[in-house]
Every structure is written in C-alpha cells, then in structure tokens.
Amino acid sequence: MIGVVGAGAWGTALAQMLSSDGRDVLIWAYESEVAEAINARHENPVYLAGAPLSETIKATNDLADLAPLDTVLVVTPAQAMGSVLSKMDKAPQDLVLCSKGIEAGTGRLMNDVARAACPSSDIAVLSGPTFAHEVAKGLPTAVTLACGGGEAQWERLKPAIARPALRPYYSDDVTGAEIGGAVKNVLAIACGLVDGLGLGQNARAALIARGYAEMERFGIALGARAETLGGLCGLGDLVLTCSSTSSRNFSLGKALGEGQLAADLMADRTTVAEGAHTAPVLAGLAEKREIAMPIVAAVNAILEGEDPRKAVASLLARPLKAESGE
C-alpha cells in the first residue's frame, strides 16, 4: 500500500493513478466530508468533481493511519506542508513531495521543510507538467522524480510510482526539481495576465522564453542544474501551465488582467494558486541575492495592488540589452 497526504485535486488524481493497477492506496483528507465521500461514493465532489475513483482507494482523517507505510506522497498546499508533516506519528522511509512552492516567511524549499520535520526519511520530489483532471482520467503523463536518496531510492520508488500512463524520469537534482515547480507557478500568473489584458500570442511566447531565463538564473544561483530546469519539471511544466485556464495560476492572472482584485480572487479557499504565495518570497529572495527577475517582481507588484498595465509598461520600458544577459 502507498499513502497520499492531501486530498485536493492533485492528491486525489495521484491516488487514482496509483490505484490504476488495482493497488491499495490510503489517502489522508483534512475535511471529514471529503474522506466520507471517497469511502462511501468513490468520488471527491469538493476538489475533483466528476472523476470516478477506484474502490481500492481508502480515505482517512487520521494521519496516524499512515504510520505503517514505507512510501508516502505529500500533496498538501505548500504553505501547510510543515504543519502537516510535524503531526505525523512516524516518518516513512520515502517521503515524496508533490507540492510546488517556497515557504513564506522562511524562504525554505519544500525539501528543506520536509527534512526538518522528518529527518529520518529519504526525500524525493515528483514534479512536471500535470493537470490533475488528465491524470485522474489516466491520460499519458511524464514527470521528473528527483531522489535525494540517489539511485537506491529511485530503485525503491520506481515500482511504487510508475504506471503505464505515468512515466517518471530519474534525477538526483532535488533543488532543480523544486525550483522549476515553484517559479513556473509565478510565471503562469504572468501569462494569465497577458491573456487577460489581451496582449496577444506573441507577448505570451516572449514571456515564456524570458520567464524561463529568470527560472534558470535563479535555479543555478541556488545550486540547481540547467539541464534539470530544461526538463519536465521546469520548461515542460512552464509550457503547460502558461497555456491553459486549467492552470489555477494562469486563471488567477487572467482574472487580474481582466480587472478583478487579488484579495477577492484569493478568498476562494477551495482551490490554491500557489504562485500567489510564492511570488513575494521569490521576489524577496531574488532581490536579496541580486538575481534579475523582472517578471517575477512585476507579478508580485500586481498581487500587491499595482495596476497591471502600469506593470507591463514598466517591463517594456526596461533598457535594451543582449538576450543572453540579465
């Protein structure tokens, strides 16, 4: 049996994919009504409505029920991960982080948060271009599985996670896998803004390319490898989430570009646009380390109330320079 902590859309979709070969999956849900719906009706109407779930998925509200498991996937909102992990009675051998973000207030990546809470576990990061509703349907998906425990952990996790429609690729660059997922959330908001402002496809393509340059600069400064950021967990995820309203971050940006207020949009607690939480801490880290990330800074300014058109005008007015530079 494999465990999943977090029964939001992504956690539920992962549980469904992992159960696709008849394997037992135990999923922890924060809300009792979600656990009851999964157990009684094999559905999650709150977070993944319309997706029938396997009968081999069992739900619980008690984290202690996951104590006997050797492998647990953590799919909580990034800002809640530390709190949830600290409540686990027993850390599993393998803790696979599937949340994308940077902890507000501390600037820690999720693997640092997890190591502090569960120092005896081997930490891995699963990240890549993954819309939950497609994964739940069993559509083909490829991801990066970055293993802090190296190839030994990869050999343990391969049979636990790989499925005919879920293809993991090995990496040992945990930092790169995490940074790709965190930064792309902020850039997806920017692409949504471009769409909401009606700036066209040329502008969105340019933003993806220049946003990727920011991701690479930031990642390399923190010790990530360029080839990791150019893979599924970086560029692949960036292209997906910058191109569709199925992305919560893109949808947030689109609504901001259409004139809605960030405070009103963030009041919906049934979905989490992680990029909105990541933007201020990412912008702060970039400024502190003197890493040029003008797109990230613009997104953060808009989330703090700056007029989107003014922010875009400031970006376009930046001095001209070589494309390979900052």
VEXBASE-684651 format. One record per residue (C-alpha): residue number from 1; residue in one letter; x, y, z. Coordinates in steps of 0.02 Angstrom, whole numbers. Example, Ala and Ser with C-alpha at 12.3 -4.5 7.8 and 13.67 -1.06 7.14 Angstrom:
// residues 2
[rec 1,A,[615,-225,390]]
[rec 2,S,[684,-53,357]]
//
This chain:
// residues 326
[rec 1,M,[0,0,0]]
[rec 2,I,[55,177,-38]]
[rec 3,G,[0,333,56]]
[rec 4,V,[-53,504,-5]]
[rec 5,V,[-63,653,114]]
[rec 6,G,[-184,781,45]]
[rec 7,A,[-350,751,-44]]
[rec 8,G,[-358,906,-151]]
[rec 9,A,[-373,890,-340]]
[rec 10,W,[-190,841,-367]]
[rec 11,G,[-181,721,-219]]
[rec 12,T,[-342,636,-271]]
[rec 13,A,[-284,621,-452]]
[rec 14,L,[-119,544,-397]]
[rec 15,A,[-211,420,-286]]
[rec 16,Q,[-321,372,-435]]
[rec 17,M,[-170,348,-549]]
[rec 18,L,[-76,246,-418]]
[rec 19,S,[-228,133,-395]]
[rec 20,S,[-247,105,-582]]
[rec 21,D,[-165,-67,-572]]
[rec 22,G,[-275,-122,-427]]
[rec 23,R,[-153,-71,-292]]
[rec 24,D,[-217,-11,-123]]
[rec 25,V,[-196,175,-88]]
[rec 26,L,[-231,262,77]]
[rec 27,I,[-265,448,62]]
[rec 28,W,[-273,571,207]]
[rec 29,A,[-403,708,190]]
[rec 30,Y,[-412,862,301]]
[rec 31,E,[-601,875,282]]
[rec 32,S,[-708,735,353]]
[rec 33,E,[-838,757,216]]
[rec 34,V,[-706,727,82]]
[rec 35,A,[-648,566,167]]
[rec 36,E,[-829,508,184]]
[rec 37,A,[-867,541,1]]
[rec 38,I,[-712,446,-57]]
[rec 39,N,[-754,296,53]]
[rec 40,A,[-941,291,26]]
[rec 41,R,[-964,351,-153]]
[rec 42,H,[-789,337,-228]]
[rec 43,E,[-784,519,-279]]
[rec 44,N,[-715,685,-219]]
[rec 45,P,[-851,810,-262]]
[rec 46,V,[-764,954,-173]]
[rec 47,Y,[-596,952,-264]]
[rec 48,L,[-611,835,-414]]
[rec 49,A,[-794,830,-460]]
[rec 50,G,[-846,710,-597]]
[rec 51,A,[-697,593,-581]]
[rec 52,P,[-746,416,-526]]
[rec 53,L,[-619,344,-404]]
[rec 54,S,[-557,167,-384]]
[rec 55,E,[-630,60,-246]]
[rec 56,T,[-453,19,-190]]
[rec 57,I,[-431,200,-131]]
[rec 58,K,[-472,217,53]]
[rec 59,A,[-479,385,143]]
[rec 60,T,[-443,433,322]]
[rec 61,N,[-442,590,430]]
[rec 62,D,[-310,518,546]]
[rec 63,L,[-128,541,498]]
[rec 64,A,[-83,400,618]]
[rec 65,D,[-162,277,496]]
[rec 66,L,[-16,309,376]]
[rec 67,A,[117,261,505]]
[rec 68,P,[140,81,442]]
[rec 69,L,[176,137,263]]
[rec 70,D,[351,146,190]]
[rec 71,T,[308,266,48]]
[rec 72,V,[202,422,67]]
[rec 73,L,[168,557,-62]]
[rec 74,V,[140,730,13]]
[rec 75,V,[17,835,-87]]
[rec 76,T,[-36,969,38]]
[rec 77,P,[-35,1154,-6]]
[rec 78,A,[147,1207,4]]
[rec 79,Q,[118,1329,147]]
[rec 80,A,[37,1192,252]]
[rec 81,M,[167,1056,224]]
[rec 82,G,[274,1090,377]]
[rec 83,S,[124,1093,493]]
[rec 84,V,[52,932,424]]
[rec 85,L,[216,836,425]]
[rec 86,S,[252,887,603]]
[rec 87,K,[93,797,655]]
[rec 88,M,[142,629,581]]
[rec 89,D,[174,497,716]]
[rec 90,K,[304,405,613]]
[rec 91,A,[405,464,464]]
[rec 92,P,[404,344,315]]
[rec 93,Q,[562,280,233]]
[rec 94,D,[521,375,73]]
[rec 95,L,[434,544,76]]
[rec 96,V,[388,603,-99]]
[rec 97,L,[348,788,-109]]
[rec 98,C,[219,836,-240]]
[rec 99,S,[182,1015,-185]]
[rec 100,K,[259,1161,-279]]
[rec 101,G,[309,1317,-186]]
[rec 102,I,[426,1407,-67]]
[rec 103,E,[383,1427,116]]
[rec 104,A,[328,1604,157]]
[rec 105,G,[421,1686,299]]
[rec 106,T,[571,1568,292]]
[rec 107,G,[612,1557,106]]
[rec 108,R,[638,1368,126]]
[rec 109,L,[609,1248,-17]]
[rec 110,M,[489,1106,20]]
[rec 111,N,[629,978,37]]
[rec 112,D,[707,1084,174]]
[rec 113,V,[538,1095,261]]
[rec 114,A,[517,906,249]]
[rec 115,R,[692,867,311]]
[rec 116,A,[664,974,464]]
[rec 117,A,[500,886,503]]
[rec 118,C,[553,709,454]]
[rec 119,P,[743,697,468]]
[rec 120,S,[745,507,457]]
[rec 121,S,[655,499,288]]
[rec 122,D,[734,497,116]]
[rec 123,I,[659,645,22]]
[rec 124,A,[609,640,-161]]
[rec 125,V,[519,769,-268]]
[rec 126,L,[390,725,-401]]
[rec 127,S,[361,869,-521]]
[rec 128,G,[315,900,-701]]
[rec 129,P,[177,952,-821]]
[rec 130,T,[25,876,-735]]
[rec 131,F,[-155,936,-742]]
[rec 132,A,[-250,840,-609]]
[rec 133,H,[-404,804,-714]]
[rec 134,E,[-299,725,-852]]
[rec 135,V,[-201,617,-729]]
[rec 136,A,[-364,559,-649]]
[rec 137,K,[-427,505,-820]]
[rec 138,G,[-271,401,-848]]
[rec 139,L,[-205,507,-991]]
[rec 140,P,[-18,489,-1027]]
[rec 141,T,[91,593,-911]]
[rec 142,A,[279,607,-885]]
[rec 143,V,[362,680,-731]]
[rec 144,T,[531,708,-651]]
[rec 145,L,[563,604,-496]]
[rec 146,A,[711,685,-409]]
[rec 147,C,[779,573,-272]]
[rec 148,G,[880,645,-130]]
[rec 149,G,[922,466,-84]]
[rec 150,G,[1003,437,-253]]
[rec 151,E,[985,283,-361]]
[rec 152,A,[945,170,-213]]
[rec 153,Q,[789,272,-178]]
[rec 154,W,[747,278,-363]]
[rec 155,E,[750,88,-370]]
[rec 156,R,[629,81,-223]]
[rec 157,L,[512,211,-292]]
[rec 158,K,[503,156,-474]]
[rec 159,P,[385,10,-444]]
[rec 160,A,[284,110,-319]]
[rec 161,I,[251,258,-434]]
[rec 162,A,[272,208,-616]]
[rec 163,R,[114,157,-707]]
[rec 164,P,[78,129,-892]]
[rec 165,A,[10,307,-904]]
[rec 166,L,[129,386,-777]]
[rec 167,R,[311,387,-832]]
[rec 168,P,[440,453,-707]]
[rec 169,Y,[615,506,-762]]
[rec 170,Y,[756,496,-635]]
[rec 171,S,[855,643,-571]]
[rec 172,D,[958,673,-415]]
[rec 173,D,[937,863,-428]]
[rec 174,V,[805,892,-294]]
[rec 175,T,[840,1079,-290]]
[rec 176,G,[814,1096,-477]]
[rec 177,A,[652,998,-475]]
[rec 178,E,[584,1106,-335]]
[rec 179,I,[636,1272,-410]]
[rec 180,G,[560,1230,-579]]
[rec 181,G,[391,1193,-500]]
[rec 182,A,[392,1345,-386]]
[rec 183,V,[448,1475,-513]]
[rec 184,K,[333,1415,-652]]
[rec 185,N,[182,1449,-541]]
[rec 186,V,[227,1634,-534]]
[rec 187,L,[263,1641,-720]]
[rec 188,A,[95,1559,-756]]
[rec 189,I,[10,1705,-668]]
[rec 190,A,[108,1821,-783]]
[rec 191,C,[48,1727,-937]]
[rec 192,G,[-130,1735,-874]]
[rec 193,L,[-110,1923,-856]]
[rec 194,V,[-52,1934,-1036]]
[rec 195,D,[-210,1841,-1089]]
[rec 196,G,[-324,1943,-978]]
[rec 197,L,[-251,2106,-1043]]
[rec 198,G,[-271,2048,-1223]]
[rec 199,L,[-87,2070,-1265]]
[rec 200,G,[-82,1927,-1390]]
[rec 201,Q,[9,1766,-1425]]
[rec 202,N,[174,1850,-1470]]
[rec 203,A,[183,1927,-1298]]
[rec 204,R,[143,1763,-1211]]
[rec 205,A,[278,1669,-1308]]
[rec 206,A,[404,1804,-1267]]
[rec 207,L,[355,1798,-1083]]
[rec 208,I,[376,1609,-1075]]
[rec 209,A,[551,1623,-1150]]
[rec 210,R,[606,1768,-1040]]
[rec 211,G,[523,1689,-889]]
[rec 212,Y,[620,1530,-918]]
[rec 213,A,[780,1635,-920]]
[rec 214,E,[731,1700,-747]]
[rec 215,M,[696,1524,-686]]
[rec 216,E,[866,1465,-747]]
[rec 217,R,[959,1613,-670]]
[rec 218,F,[876,1587,-501]]
[rec 219,G,[897,1398,-504]]
[rec 220,I,[1081,1399,-548]]
[rec 221,A,[1113,1529,-413]]
[rec 222,L,[1038,1408,-286]]
[rec 223,G,[1135,1257,-349]]
[rec 224,A,[1014,1181,-475]]
[rec 225,R,[1074,1112,-641]]
[rec 226,A,[1023,1194,-804]]
[rec 227,E,[977,1027,-883]]
[rec 228,T,[853,993,-742]]
[rec 229,L,[767,1159,-770]]
[rec 230,G,[761,1121,-957]]
[rec 231,G,[668,959,-923]]
[rec 232,L,[493,907,-872]]
[rec 233,C,[496,989,-701]]
[rec 234,G,[549,1158,-771]]
[rec 235,L,[519,1200,-952]]
[rec 236,G,[390,1062,-976]]
[rec 237,D,[285,1119,-830]]
[rec 238,L,[307,1301,-879]]
[rec 239,V,[239,1273,-1055]]
[rec 240,L,[87,1179,-988]]
[rec 241,T,[36,1300,-852]]
[rec 242,C,[67,1455,-957]]
[rec 243,S,[-53,1398,-1093]]
[rec 244,S,[-218,1346,-1015]]
[rec 245,T,[-355,1404,-897]]
[rec 246,S,[-346,1229,-822]]
[rec 247,S,[-198,1304,-727]]
[rec 248,R,[-258,1389,-568]]
[rec 249,N,[-112,1510,-578]]
[rec 250,F,[-148,1556,-759]]
[rec 251,S,[-332,1580,-716]]
[rec 252,L,[-285,1694,-571]]
[rec 253,G,[-176,1800,-685]]
[rec 254,K,[-311,1808,-819]]
[rec 255,A,[-438,1870,-692]]
[rec 256,L,[-315,2001,-629]]
[rec 257,G,[-286,2059,-807]]
[rec 258,E,[-474,2074,-832]]
[rec 259,G,[-484,2193,-683]]
[rec 260,Q,[-528,2083,-535]]
[rec 261,L,[-442,2112,-369]]
[rec 262,A,[-314,1991,-298]]
[rec 263,A,[-394,1993,-124]]
[rec 264,D,[-562,1942,-194]]
[rec 265,L,[-488,1805,-302]]
[rec 266,M,[-385,1732,-160]]
[rec 267,A,[-538,1724,-46]]
[rec 268,D,[-592,1561,-132]]
[rec 269,R,[-521,1428,-16]]
[rec 270,T,[-572,1275,-119]]
[rec 271,T,[-425,1299,-237]]
[rec 272,V,[-249,1361,-207]]
[rec 273,A,[-149,1463,-333]]
[rec 274,E,[21,1428,-257]]
[rec 275,G,[104,1560,-364]]
[rec 276,A,[17,1698,-266]]
[rec 277,H,[100,1636,-106]]
[rec 278,T,[267,1604,-191]]
[rec 279,A,[281,1772,-282]]
[rec 280,P,[325,1882,-132]]
[rec 281,V,[452,1762,-58]]
[rec 282,L,[530,1727,-229]]
[rec 283,A,[541,1912,-269]]
[rec 284,G,[620,1942,-99]]
[rec 285,L,[748,1804,-120]]
[rec 286,A,[794,1866,-294]]
[rec 287,E,[819,2043,-231]]
[rec 288,K,[923,1985,-83]]
[rec 289,R,[1035,1881,-196]]
[rec 290,E,[1038,2014,-333]]
[rec 291,I,[963,1897,-462]]
[rec 292,A,[872,1988,-601]]
[rec 293,M,[690,1926,-606]]
[rec 294,P,[589,2073,-675]]
[rec 295,I,[439,1967,-725]]
[rec 296,V,[426,1892,-551]]
[rec 297,A,[443,2065,-475]]
[rec 298,A,[304,2131,-587]]
[rec 299,V,[187,1989,-539]]
[rec 300,N,[220,2022,-356]]
[rec 301,A,[186,2207,-378]]
[rec 302,I,[20,2169,-463]]
[rec 303,L,[-31,2050,-325]]
[rec 304,E,[8,2191,-203]]
[rec 305,G,[-109,2307,-297]]
[rec 306,E,[-12,2388,-439]]
[rec 307,D,[-111,2417,-598]]
[rec 308,P,[-69,2275,-720]]
[rec 309,R,[-50,2391,-869]]
[rec 310,K,[71,2501,-774]]
[rec 311,A,[174,2348,-725]]
[rec 312,V,[179,2289,-906]]
[rec 313,A,[230,2462,-965]]
[rec 314,S,[374,2461,-840]]
[rec 315,L,[434,2293,-907]]
[rec 316,L,[429,2354,-1086]]
[rec 317,A,[524,2512,-1039]]
[rec 318,R,[674,2418,-968]]
[rec 319,P,[840,2457,-1054]]
[rec 320,L,[879,2354,-1208]]
[rec 321,K,[1018,2226,-1188]]
[rec 322,A,[1087,2062,-1254]]
[rec 323,E,[966,1916,-1246]]
[rec 324,S,[1090,1807,-1152]]
[rec 325,G,[1114,1939,-1018]]
[rec 326,E,[1003,1989,-873]]
//
